[in-house]
Amino acid sequence: MKRVVPVRRIKMSMDFAPTALEATTAWRNAGGADKAGSGIKIGIIDSGIDQTHPAFQDASLTPPNGFPIADRPAHLAFTNNKVIVARSYVNLYSAAASDQTPSDLAGHGTSVAMAAAGVVQTSPRGTVSGMAPKAFLGNYRASGPGAAEYFDGDVVMKAFDDAVNDGMDVINLSLGSALALRPEDDPFTDMVNAAAARGVVVVVAGGNEGPDAMTVGDFAQPPMAISVGASRHARIYASRLIVGDLSLTALAGSNSAETLPDLTAPLIDVATIDPTGLGCDALPSGRLSGRIALILRGTCLFETKILNAAAAGAAGVIIYTVPTDPDAFSFGAGAARTPALMISNNDGLLLKNQLATGGTVSGTMHFPTALSQINHRKLTAFSSIGPGTSFDIKPDVVTIGENVYTAAIGGGYRTLSGTSLAAPIVSGTVAFLKGARPGLTVPQYRSLIINSAQWMDERLQQRGNGSMDVDQAANATITSSPTSVSFGISGVNADAQRQIEITNVGRAADTFTITVFPLTAGPAPTVSNTQLTLAPGKSGTVSLLFAAQDLPGGERNGLFIIHGTSSGAQIYVPYWHGVPTNVPAKVSLLYADDSDKPGTTGYIYFRLLDAAGMPAIGPVPSITATSDSAAAGAAVSRLTNFNIASPGLWEAQVRVRSNTGNSNYTIHANGAADQLVTIPTAP
């Protein structure tokens, strides 16, 4: 026996982007959109694909020899000329599940598949497509029964193994868990390495657990995967909230179609009946009757807020954002059906001030949308950030993952946000590159995507190498392996050596200069040779050394700039080194049970982070049930240090209260603000 690892419960990490990402230019230079991704097969491991959607209809395609493939003959009905694989793993969760087909009941996989390879089609908002409209798709439904939005890690790995054996060229995983092991201890790393040896590029959503450090998901940790963070879209389709002379930009929840009629009603600040203003607990019956409730974002699910407001009689809900993440975004409303919009923190505070003056203030929720342009090279607040659990640079690259207009099951369209959408945009780009530039290795395709990315004004461990640029990737003539360099963490003295292999993937000999460009003050790495002359297809190795003494706590990072003197080509290879202080500055909550029955056991996972976002290993935190929860039977059973499995990880086993309501716990660490954790107690 080599190792034993836990089976983790995985969740989904949730017009188009081609113009903003320079894909249309790349398509044109490679022969047009009608060739983008031609012959390449993308495996979508997700909740299924609605193969009847217009996004997946292309009579001009002919499946490759040996396709279509299905796990049972009846499932061939879920394939067509474009969706050439249909497999379901629902029976691994429940042999009695009513629907064990590859059909998509949750909708997530259909949205992801369109982002990767939806055909050029006409939608209510005009012509839209995925990044590789001529690529084939493999449907690997690995989610739980029915419309479940969860996955078990062992089921995902079974689907992954099948996708490799089926001959997928690219595999997309828009899912993961923030409870990430070190990659060298996770069997999924071995699977990614084996897939890469067979020429398969694996692309994984980095996760939506930001803005805390060390929140990149488990499947995004392997060095050979492309881990993807989310940036804003270059445009938004916004609804409006009209209050008197004010017309405020608002983004709709997933339950609120743009065809909804205007809703006009008096506004009420939920803080007047719930001091937190969050609406996470049950609200007094009838107190919101016929009104539009203004609710602060935070602590609990959007679905919970909307359902609580509806139970108190609300006709509509306006959620306003928090100061640390002030911009509005499209959000998931789950099973809630009451119309809901989100506005910015500034606009929310403006409304609060109006409502505080007394009197009746009415508003109109206007759901039809209009186009607005914004800067897309800005990280979303939800995007998970690094370092990874082996202290490497994660995510690898960032692309559009907010307010993405994509396919919905049943033939419609919807706007979603999440690294779930950013990852398939990269997967489709890899498919395009594989079709346009065949014959390269997996490390070289990774480098084309990652090292040609464009500058973003964000910290290195937030943005990786920056914002993906499809045209730059298509024309790059230099690749680097690895695509980034971590010198790891050390004490105050550092002495770490690394190497990078530079390859000339252009058509002419070139001389490449290597320059070190620090982004932070203090010592920087040195290189063994600052110049390499390489013929086409040839590689050369450069040794890198980071040696320093008496370093203060914090991080040092920067770029190795590799420049072709003849071609003018240039790529950037980021580097990073950290010195933890082990002084807690933040309690980072990674997971808390969504809901438990009264008197049962729940689990909470968290890290202590220092000011630079590295784990504070030494200090021992405490966790206690708050007095109101303790009085109802809530308690902490055990606190365990899991640093051996994942850097700085703590597990708290708790007992939830003996009656319905929220069980609240406080995590305390000297030097950091206390963290309140809530586990709803279900009936």
VMD Tcl script that draws the C-alpha trace (Angstrom):
set ca {
  {0.00 0.00 0.00}
  {1.49 3.35 -1.09}
  {-0.81 5.80 0.73}
  {-4.29 6.30 2.14}
  {-6.11 9.56 1.39}
  {-9.60 10.82 2.30}
  {-12.42 10.94 -0.26}
  {-13.31 14.63 -0.43}
  {-16.70 16.12 -1.25}
  {-16.14 18.45 -4.22}
  {-18.29 21.36 -5.35}
  {-18.72 23.32 -8.58}
  {-16.33 26.23 -8.79}
  {-19.18 28.87 -10.79}
  {-21.51 37.78 -26.45}
  {-18.68 35.94 -25.03}
  {-15.05 36.58 -24.20}
  {-13.29 35.96 -27.56}
  {-12.97 39.63 -28.46}
  {-11.65 40.75 -25.07}
  {-9.11 37.91 -25.05}
  {-7.89 38.60 -28.60}
  {-9.24 35.24 -29.74}
  {-10.97 36.66 -32.79}
  {-7.61 37.91 -34.06}
  {-6.03 34.52 -33.40}
  {-8.91 32.74 -35.14}
  {-8.56 34.98 -38.18}
  {-4.82 34.39 -38.42}
  {-5.33 30.62 -38.11}
  {-7.97 30.42 -40.83}
  {-11.17 31.59 -39.16}
  {-13.58 30.57 -36.42}
  {-14.80 27.68 -38.60}
  {-11.44 25.98 -37.96}
  {-10.94 26.85 -34.27}
  {-10.37 23.61 -32.37}
  {-11.02 21.45 -35.42}
  {-10.44 17.76 -34.66}
  {-9.63 18.33 -30.97}
  {-11.61 16.54 -28.24}
  {-12.40 18.29 -24.92}
  {-13.59 16.14 -22.02}
  {-15.99 17.95 -19.68}
  {-16.08 16.27 -16.25}
  {-19.09 17.94 -14.71}
  {-22.85 17.62 -14.19}
  {-23.53 16.52 -17.77}
  {-24.22 18.29 -21.06}
  {-27.61 19.10 -22.62}
  {-26.64 17.92 -26.10}
  {-29.93 19.26 -27.55}
  {-28.91 22.89 -26.90}
  {-28.19 25.04 -29.98}
  {-24.66 25.51 -28.65}
  {-23.89 21.89 -29.51}
  {-25.45 21.50 -32.97}
  {-23.05 21.30 -35.94}
  {-24.07 19.17 -38.91}
  {-20.73 19.86 -40.60}
  {-18.82 17.79 -38.02}
  {-18.07 14.11 -38.46}
  {-17.12 12.21 -35.28}
  {-13.65 10.62 -35.39}
  {-13.25 6.90 -35.96}
  {-14.41 4.92 -32.93}
  {-16.87 7.59 -31.81}
  {-19.48 8.15 -30.47}
  {-18.79 6.36 -27.18}
  {-21.22 5.71 -24.33}
  {-21.01 3.73 -21.10}
  {-24.12 1.78 -22.15}
  {-25.92 1.50 -25.52}
  {-28.96 3.49 -24.38}
  {-26.74 6.47 -23.61}
  {-25.71 6.84 -27.25}
  {-28.93 8.88 -27.51}
  {-27.11 11.58 -25.54}
  {-24.46 12.03 -28.26}
  {-24.51 13.84 -31.59}
  {-22.02 15.09 -34.18}
  {-20.37 17.36 -31.60}
  {-20.94 15.67 -28.22}
  {-19.20 12.40 -29.02}
  {-18.96 10.79 -25.55}
  {-21.77 10.24 -23.04}
  {-20.89 8.62 -19.72}
  {-22.69 8.76 -16.38}
  {-21.35 7.83 -12.94}
  {-24.54 8.42 -10.94}
  {-24.73 4.72 -10.08}
  {-21.51 5.15 -8.07}
  {-23.50 7.39 -5.70}
  {-26.82 5.56 -5.72}
  {-27.88 2.51 -7.67}
  {-31.49 3.57 -7.04}
  {-31.20 7.09 -8.47}
  {-34.15 7.82 -10.76}
  {-32.03 9.38 -13.52}
  {-28.72 7.68 -14.23}
  {-28.32 9.10 -17.72}
  {-25.61 11.58 -18.83}
  {-28.26 14.33 -19.01}
  {-27.53 17.59 -17.21}
  {-30.11 18.27 -14.52}
  {-28.09 20.89 -12.63}
  {-27.09 23.00 -15.66}
  {-23.48 23.60 -14.61}
  {-21.88 21.25 -17.14}
  {-23.88 22.66 -20.05}
  {-22.74 26.19 -19.19}
  {-19.13 25.02 -18.86}
  {-19.22 23.09 -22.15}
  {-20.45 26.12 -24.10}
  {-17.68 28.29 -22.66}
  {-15.15 25.79 -23.98}
  {-16.55 24.83 -27.36}
  {-20.04 26.14 -28.05}
  {-20.67 26.62 -31.77}
  {-21.20 30.06 -33.31}
  {-24.89 30.68 -32.66}
  {-27.51 33.40 -32.41}
  {-28.71 34.14 -28.88}
  {-31.07 36.78 -27.50}
  {-27.96 38.97 -27.05}
  {-26.55 38.42 -30.52}
  {-23.92 36.06 -31.92}
  {-22.08 34.03 -29.27}
  {-19.68 31.08 -29.21}
  {-17.16 29.18 -27.15}
  {-13.41 29.50 -27.52}
  {-13.05 26.45 -29.80}
  {-16.33 26.24 -31.73}
  {-15.18 23.38 -33.94}
  {-13.88 21.13 -31.15}
  {-15.64 17.92 -30.13}
  {-16.96 17.44 -26.59}
  {-16.96 14.47 -24.24}
  {-19.70 14.40 -21.60}
  {-18.62 12.80 -18.30}
  {-21.45 13.30 -15.79}
  {-19.74 12.83 -12.42}
  {-22.09 14.78 -10.13}
  {-24.41 13.32 -7.53}
  {-27.97 12.11 -8.18}
  {-30.65 14.37 -9.60}
  {-29.72 18.05 -9.80}
  {-27.05 17.66 -7.11}
  {-24.28 20.24 -7.27}
  {-21.63 18.14 -5.55}
  {-19.06 15.55 -6.62}
  {-17.10 12.90 -4.72}
  {-13.39 12.93 -5.43}
  {-13.12 9.21 -6.22}
  {-15.96 9.46 -8.77}
  {-14.25 12.42 -10.46}
  {-11.01 10.46 -10.70}
  {-12.85 7.49 -12.28}
  {-14.33 9.86 -14.87}
  {-10.89 11.39 -15.42}
  {-9.37 7.97 -16.06}
  {-12.09 7.19 -18.61}
  {-11.61 10.55 -20.35}
  {-7.90 9.84 -20.79}
  {-8.55 6.32 -22.07}
  {-11.25 7.63 -24.43}
  {-8.64 9.82 -26.11}
  {-9.67 13.28 -24.97}
  {-7.00 15.86 -25.92}
  {-8.00 18.36 -23.22}
  {-9.81 17.66 -19.93}
  {-11.68 20.40 -18.06}
  {-12.54 20.23 -14.35}
  {-14.61 23.18 -13.16}
  {-14.83 21.82 -9.63}
  {-12.76 21.32 -6.51}
  {-12.41 21.64 -2.75}
  {-10.42 24.19 -0.76}
  {-9.29 21.31 1.48}
  {-6.26 20.64 -0.69}
  {-3.53 18.15 0.13}
  {0.08 18.70 -0.83}
  {0.24 17.65 -4.50}
  {2.94 15.07 -3.83}
  {0.54 13.32 -1.41}
  {-2.52 13.47 -3.67}
  {-3.07 10.57 -6.12}
  {-4.70 13.00 -8.55}
  {-1.23 14.45 -9.21}
  {-0.08 11.05 -10.45}
  {-3.13 10.90 -12.72}
  {-2.41 14.34 -14.20}
  {1.22 13.38 -14.81}
  {0.16 10.15 -16.51}
  {-2.32 12.04 -18.67}
  {0.37 14.56 -19.65}
  {2.65 11.69 -20.69}
  {-0.11 10.74 -23.16}
  {-0.40 14.29 -24.48}
  {-3.50 15.35 -22.52}
  {-3.66 18.92 -21.19}
  {-5.60 19.23 -17.94}
  {-7.28 22.55 -17.05}
  {-8.79 23.12 -13.60}
  {-10.78 25.94 -12.01}
  {-8.72 27.50 -9.23}
  {-11.74 27.94 -6.96}
  {-14.05 30.66 -5.65}
  {-12.80 30.87 -2.07}
  {-10.95 34.21 -2.34}
  {-9.79 36.67 -1.33}
  {-7.91 34.75 1.39}
  {-4.51 33.26 0.58}
  {-3.92 29.51 0.17}
  {-7.45 28.81 -1.06}
  {-6.71 27.32 -4.49}
  {-8.62 24.03 -4.86}
  {-7.31 20.50 -4.60}
  {-7.59 19.48 -8.27}
  {-5.81 22.72 -9.27}
  {-2.67 21.91 -7.24}
  {-0.75 19.46 -9.54}
  {2.13 21.26 -11.27}
  {1.19 19.81 -14.69}
  {-2.41 21.10 -14.53}
  {-3.28 24.62 -15.66}
  {-4.85 26.30 -12.63}
  {-7.17 29.15 -13.65}
  {-8.26 32.22 -11.70}
  {-11.10 34.57 -12.63}
  {-11.00 38.17 -13.84}
  {-13.83 40.52 -14.62}
  {-15.57 40.56 -17.99}
  {-14.88 43.35 -20.45}
  {-18.60 44.04 -20.43}
  {-21.62 43.47 -18.25}
  {-25.30 43.19 -19.12}
  {-26.81 45.08 -16.22}
  {-30.34 45.55 -14.97}
  {-31.37 48.67 -13.05}
  {-32.75 49.61 -9.65}
  {-34.64 52.89 -9.97}
  {-35.23 54.93 -6.81}
  {-36.59 58.41 -7.45}
  {-34.10 60.21 -9.69}
  {-31.47 57.49 -9.12}
  {-30.90 54.72 -11.68}
  {-28.48 52.23 -10.12}
  {-26.60 49.45 -11.92}
  {-27.81 46.06 -10.68}
  {-27.00 42.46 -11.60}
  {-29.64 39.77 -11.41}
  {-29.57 36.54 -9.47}
  {-29.84 33.25 -11.34}
  {-33.56 33.14 -10.45}
  {-34.39 36.46 -12.13}
  {-34.68 36.43 -15.92}
  {-34.36 39.66 -17.87}
  {-37.91 39.06 -19.16}
  {-39.42 39.61 -15.71}
  {-41.78 42.60 -15.53}
  {-40.82 45.64 -13.48}
  {-41.43 45.26 -9.76}
  {-42.27 48.47 -7.86}
  {-42.66 48.42 -4.08}
  {-41.58 50.26 -0.91}
  {-38.00 49.55 0.18}
  {-37.08 48.37 3.66}
  {-33.66 47.91 5.23}
  {-33.55 44.43 6.81}
  {-31.24 45.91 9.47}
  {-34.36 47.47 11.01}
  {-35.62 44.00 12.00}
  {-32.30 42.06 11.99}
  {-29.44 44.01 13.63}
  {-26.85 42.20 11.48}
  {-28.56 43.32 8.27}
  {-27.56 39.95 6.78}
  {-30.90 38.14 6.74}
  {-29.24 34.83 7.55}
  {-31.68 33.95 10.36}
  {-35.45 33.60 10.15}
  {-37.14 37.02 10.03}
  {-40.37 37.99 11.81}
  {-43.41 36.80 9.88}
  {-45.10 39.46 7.80}
  {-42.59 42.23 8.59}
  {-41.48 42.49 4.95}
  {-44.92 42.02 3.44}
  {-45.15 43.56 -0.04}
  {-41.75 45.26 0.28}
  {-38.37 45.09 -1.42}
  {-35.82 44.02 1.21}
  {-32.33 45.57 1.27}
  {-29.89 42.95 2.60}
  {-26.13 43.02 3.19}
  {-24.01 40.37 1.47}
  {-22.10 37.97 3.70}
  {-21.97 34.97 6.08}
  {-24.68 32.77 4.51}
  {-25.82 31.71 1.05}
  {-27.68 34.14 -1.21}
  {-30.38 31.49 -1.41}
  {-30.80 31.58 2.40}
  {-31.14 35.37 2.45}
  {-33.76 35.39 -0.29}
  {-35.76 32.50 1.20}
  {-35.78 34.16 4.64}
  {-36.96 37.44 3.13}
  {-39.66 35.67 1.12}
  {-40.88 33.83 4.23}
  {-41.30 37.24 5.89}
  {-43.40 38.43 2.93}
  {-40.84 40.25 0.74}
  {-41.87 40.87 -2.87}
  {-38.26 41.33 -3.98}
  {-34.71 41.40 -2.63}
  {-31.81 43.80 -3.18}
  {-28.43 42.53 -1.95}
  {-25.66 45.08 -1.57}
  {-21.99 44.14 -1.43}
  {-19.38 44.57 1.30}
  {-16.57 47.19 1.32}
  {-13.87 44.55 0.77}
  {-15.62 43.37 -2.42}
  {-17.60 46.44 -3.47}
  {-18.63 45.58 -7.05}
  {-21.89 43.81 -7.89}
  {-21.83 40.52 -9.78}
  {-24.23 37.88 -11.11}
  {-24.97 35.43 -8.33}
  {-26.54 32.05 -7.74}
  {-29.92 32.08 -5.98}
  {-30.34 28.31 -5.65}
  {-33.94 27.26 -5.11}
  {-35.12 30.78 -4.20}
  {-37.71 32.19 -6.60}
  {-38.31 35.71 -5.26}
  {-36.85 38.27 -7.73}
  {-33.41 39.44 -6.64}
  {-30.78 41.96 -7.75}
  {-27.32 42.89 -6.47}
  {-25.96 46.44 -6.25}
  {-22.57 47.83 -5.23}
  {-21.56 48.67 -1.70}
  {-21.60 52.42 -2.41}
  {-25.12 52.25 -3.86}
  {-26.29 50.07 -0.98}
  {-25.02 52.58 1.59}
  {-26.69 55.37 -0.37}
  {-30.05 53.57 -0.09}
  {-29.50 52.82 3.60}
  {-28.99 56.52 4.26}
  {-32.18 57.41 2.37}
  {-34.18 54.82 4.28}
  {-32.75 55.98 7.61}
  {-34.32 59.42 7.20}
  {-37.80 57.94 7.60}
  {-40.82 58.02 5.35}
  {-41.64 55.72 2.45}
  {-39.03 55.22 -0.25}
  {-40.19 53.18 -3.23}
  {-38.01 51.47 -5.81}
  {-38.45 49.72 -9.13}
  {-36.56 46.55 -9.98}
  {-36.06 46.73 -13.77}
  {-34.81 43.38 -15.10}
  {-34.22 43.96 -18.84}
  {-30.50 44.47 -19.41}
  {-28.28 46.98 -21.16}
  {-24.61 46.67 -22.14}
  {-21.85 48.40 -20.14}
  {-18.07 48.26 -20.74}
  {-15.53 47.73 -17.92}
  {-11.84 46.87 -17.54}
  {-11.50 43.06 -17.64}
  {-7.88 42.87 -16.45}
  {-8.91 43.06 -12.82}
  {-9.18 40.06 -10.50}
  {-12.58 39.17 -9.10}
  {-12.83 39.18 -5.32}
  {-14.00 35.54 -5.22}
  {-11.11 34.08 -7.21}
  {-8.98 31.76 -5.03}
  {-5.37 32.76 -4.60}
  {-2.06 31.12 -3.71}
  {0.41 30.03 -2.78}
  {-0.39 26.40 -3.45}
  {0.00 23.76 -0.77}
  {3.56 23.07 -1.98}
  {4.24 26.85 -1.91}
  {4.30 27.22 -5.66}
  {2.66 30.03 -7.66}
  {-1.08 29.47 -8.05}
  {-3.21 30.14 -10.01}
  {-1.11 29.78 -13.17}
  {-3.13 32.21 -15.25}
  {-6.28 34.32 -15.03}
  {-9.06 34.88 -17.53}
  {-12.65 36.12 -17.69}
  {-14.84 34.37 -15.11}
  {-17.38 37.00 -14.09}
  {-20.72 37.76 -15.76}
  {-20.17 35.19 -18.51}
  {-23.13 34.75 -20.86}
  {-23.46 31.06 -21.61}
  {-25.82 28.16 -22.27}
  {-28.57 27.02 -19.90}
  {-30.29 23.64 -19.99}
  {-33.47 23.58 -22.03}
  {-32.08 25.70 -24.87}
  {-31.79 29.05 -23.13}
  {-28.95 31.24 -21.90}
  {-27.86 32.71 -18.59}
  {-25.14 34.85 -17.03}
  {-22.84 33.17 -14.49}
  {-19.71 33.99 -12.51}
  {-16.97 31.75 -11.15}
  {-13.66 30.14 -12.00}
  {-15.95 27.38 -13.33}
  {-16.37 29.59 -16.40}
  {-12.77 30.81 -16.55}
  {-11.38 27.25 -16.76}
  {-13.31 26.18 -19.90}
  {-12.32 29.43 -21.61}
  {-8.74 28.25 -21.13}
  {-9.64 24.67 -22.14}
  {-11.15 25.96 -25.38}
  {-8.03 28.04 -25.99}
  {-5.82 24.96 -25.49}
  {-8.00 23.11 -28.04}
  {-7.57 25.99 -30.48}
  {-3.79 25.95 -29.98}
  {-3.60 22.18 -30.38}
  {-5.42 22.47 -33.69}
  {-3.47 25.50 -34.91}
  {-0.03 24.37 -33.64}
  {0.00 20.56 -33.58}
  {2.89 18.44 -32.37}
  {3.98 20.32 -29.26}
  {4.34 18.75 -25.81}
  {2.01 19.32 -22.86}
  {4.60 21.52 -21.08}
  {4.92 23.59 -24.25}
  {1.15 24.10 -24.62}
  {1.02 25.05 -20.94}
  {3.77 27.59 -21.50}
  {2.09 29.10 -24.58}
  {-0.97 29.84 -22.44}
  {0.73 30.86 -19.19}
  {3.95 32.63 -20.16}
  {2.38 34.80 -22.88}
  {-0.22 36.20 -20.47}
  {-0.51 39.96 -20.09}
  {0.25 42.12 -17.07}
  {-2.34 42.60 -14.33}
  {-1.89 45.06 -11.50}
  {-2.39 42.43 -8.80}
  {-0.12 40.49 -6.44}
  {1.70 37.58 -8.04}
  {-0.04 34.91 -5.96}
  {-3.39 36.40 -6.97}
  {-2.91 36.56 -10.72}
  {-0.27 33.93 -11.52}
  {1.39 35.09 -14.70}
  {-1.47 37.42 -15.60}
  {-4.39 37.70 -18.03}
  {-4.55 35.16 -20.85}
  {-4.10 36.56 -24.35}
  {-5.07 34.07 -27.06}
  {-3.34 35.88 -29.91}
  {-0.08 36.16 -27.97}
  {-0.27 32.45 -27.11}
  {-0.89 31.56 -30.75}
  {2.18 33.49 -31.90}
  {4.65 32.79 -29.07}
  {7.98 31.32 -30.22}
  {9.46 30.69 -26.75}
  {8.35 28.24 -24.09}
  {9.59 27.62 -20.56}
  {9.42 24.54 -18.38}
  {8.41 25.00 -15.63}
  {6.14 27.96 -16.36}
  {6.88 29.56 -12.98}
  {9.61 29.20 -10.37}
  {8.99 28.86 -6.66}
  {12.03 28.95 -4.41}
  {9.68 27.73 -1.67}
  {9.71 29.01 1.89}
  {12.64 29.26 4.26}
  {13.77 30.75 7.52}
  {15.61 34.06 7.53}
  {18.41 32.49 5.46}
  {17.64 31.16 1.97}
  {19.70 29.03 -0.39}
  {17.54 27.47 -3.13}
  {18.49 26.38 -6.64}
  {16.12 25.75 -9.56}
  {16.33 25.29 -13.33}
  {14.21 26.29 -16.30}
  {14.33 24.77 -19.76}
  {13.86 27.28 -22.57}
  {12.72 25.98 -25.98}
  {12.68 27.74 -29.33}
  {9.30 26.76 -30.83}
  {9.68 29.26 -33.66}
  {10.85 28.61 -37.21}
  {14.21 30.38 -37.11}
  {17.28 30.35 -34.89}
  {17.28 33.00 -32.21}
  {19.39 34.28 -29.33}
  {17.47 34.63 -26.08}
  {18.45 36.96 -23.25}
  {17.35 36.24 -19.68}
  {16.81 39.24 -17.38}
  {15.76 39.26 -13.73}
  {13.08 41.86 -12.96}
  {12.18 42.04 -9.21}
  {8.70 43.20 -8.27}
  {9.49 43.50 -4.55}
  {12.34 45.12 -2.65}
  {15.24 43.09 -1.33}
  {17.45 40.35 -2.77}
  {16.69 38.79 -6.14}
  {17.71 35.53 -7.84}
  {20.70 35.21 -10.12}
  {20.94 33.23 -13.37}
  {23.80 30.99 -14.52}
  {23.77 32.36 -18.06}
  {22.01 35.42 -19.39}
  {22.03 34.37 -23.04}
  {21.15 31.25 -25.04}
  {21.30 30.72 -28.82}
  {18.89 28.02 -29.98}
  {17.99 26.52 -33.34}
  {14.29 25.83 -34.06}
  {12.99 23.02 -31.86}
  {16.05 23.06 -29.60}
  {16.17 23.65 -25.85}
  {18.65 25.03 -23.35}
  {18.79 25.04 -19.56}
  {19.37 27.98 -17.24}
  {20.20 27.49 -13.54}
  {18.66 29.87 -11.02}
  {19.87 30.65 -7.51}
  {18.15 32.50 -4.70}
  {20.57 32.98 -1.80}
  {20.13 35.56 0.95}
  {20.66 36.02 4.68}
  {18.81 37.84 7.47}
  {15.60 38.09 5.48}
  {12.60 39.72 7.15}
  {9.29 37.90 7.03}
  {7.27 38.27 3.84}
  {7.56 37.42 0.17}
  {10.01 38.25 -2.61}
  {8.86 37.88 -6.18}
  {9.42 39.07 -9.69}
  {9.87 37.95 -13.28}
  {12.46 36.27 -15.43}
  {12.06 38.05 -18.77}
  {13.10 35.93 -21.76}
  {13.55 37.97 -24.95}
  {14.37 36.85 -28.48}
  {16.88 39.30 -29.92}
  {16.12 38.40 -33.56}
  {12.39 37.73 -33.38}
  {11.50 40.30 -30.73}
  {9.42 37.60 -29.02}
  {9.17 37.85 -25.24}
  {7.71 35.78 -22.40}
  {7.59 36.20 -18.63}
  {8.37 33.49 -16.06}
  {7.35 34.57 -12.54}
  {9.34 33.64 -9.43}
  {8.43 33.66 -5.71}
  {10.01 33.03 -2.31}
  {8.46 33.34 1.14}
  {9.61 33.68 4.75}
  {6.69 32.96 7.13}
  {6.56 34.95 10.35}
  {4.29 32.43 12.11}
  {2.44 35.40 13.62}
  {-1.31 35.05 12.94}
  {-2.87 37.97 11.12}
  {-5.95 36.25 9.73}
  {-8.19 33.27 10.52}
  {-9.08 31.90 7.09}
  {-12.24 29.79 7.06}
  {-12.02 27.04 4.43}
  {-15.10 24.96 5.12}
  {-18.02 24.65 7.53}
  {-20.88 22.18 7.22}
  {-23.78 23.76 5.34}
  {-26.44 22.26 7.57}
  {-26.73 19.59 10.24}
  {-29.61 18.06 12.14}
  {-29.99 19.05 15.82}
  {-27.51 17.40 18.16}
  {-25.34 15.88 15.42}
  {-21.64 16.33 14.60}
  {-20.34 18.99 12.22}
  {-16.90 19.95 10.94}
  {-15.07 23.25 10.48}
  {-11.72 23.63 8.68}
  {-9.54 26.74 8.81}
  {-5.99 28.10 8.58}
  {-4.09 30.75 10.47}
  {-2.33 33.06 7.99}
  {0.39 35.61 8.58}
  {0.35 39.10 7.07}
  {1.86 37.85 3.78}
  {-0.67 35.04 3.36}
  {1.52 32.14 4.50}
  {0.45 29.67 7.18}
  {1.25 30.52 10.77}
  {2.24 27.04 11.90}
  {3.27 27.48 15.53}
  {0.42 29.20 17.39}
  {-2.43 27.05 18.70}
  {-5.86 28.65 18.16}
  {-8.99 28.10 20.22}
  {-12.58 27.57 19.13}
  {-15.65 27.83 21.34}
  {-19.39 27.86 20.88}
  {-20.83 31.32 21.45}
  {-22.84 31.72 24.65}
  {-26.25 31.66 22.95}
  {-25.34 28.53 20.96}
  {-23.73 26.82 23.97}
  {-26.93 27.36 25.93}
  {-28.76 25.43 23.21}
  {-26.31 22.51 23.33}
  {-23.66 23.52 20.80}
  {-20.09 22.63 21.77}
  {-16.62 21.89 20.40}
  {-15.71 18.20 20.65}
  {-12.16 18.25 19.30}
  {-9.58 20.53 17.66}
  {-6.94 18.78 15.52}
  {-3.84 20.10 13.75}
  {-3.73 18.65 10.22}
  {-0.52 20.36 9.14}
  {0.88 16.96 8.17}
  {-1.78 16.73 5.43}
  {-2.01 20.37 4.36}
  {0.08 23.36 5.53}
  {-1.42 25.05 8.57}
  {-4.77 23.22 8.37}
  {-6.94 22.83 11.50}
  {-10.05 20.69 11.91}
  {-12.69 21.39 14.55}
  {-15.23 18.69 15.27}
  {-18.30 20.31 16.78}
  {-21.72 19.37 18.09}
  {-24.52 21.54 16.74}
  {-27.31 22.86 18.91}
  {-30.11 20.55 20.04}
  {-32.85 22.62 18.39}
  {-33.29 24.47 15.11}
  {-31.49 27.73 14.38}
  {-27.85 28.63 13.80}
  {-24.97 27.10 15.74}
  {-22.30 29.79 16.10}
  {-18.64 29.26 16.99}
  {-15.77 31.71 17.50}
  {-12.21 30.94 16.38}
  {-9.57 32.91 18.29}
  {-5.84 33.33 17.60}
  {-3.67 35.97 19.24}
  {-2.88 38.71 16.71}
  {-5.83 38.00 14.41}
  {-9.43 39.15 14.51}
  {-11.84 36.52 15.82}
  {-13.65 34.53 13.13}
  {-17.35 33.78 13.63}
  {-18.47 30.51 12.01}
  {-22.12 29.60 11.52}
  {-23.56 26.12 10.91}
  {-27.32 26.23 10.26}
  {-29.19 23.58 12.24}
  {-31.80 22.01 9.99}
  {-35.18 20.67 11.17}
}
mol new
graphics top color blue
foreach p $ca { graphics top sphere $p radius 0.5 }
foreach p [lrange $ca 0 end-1] q [lrange $ca 1 end] { graphics top cylinder $p $q radius 0.2 }
display resetview
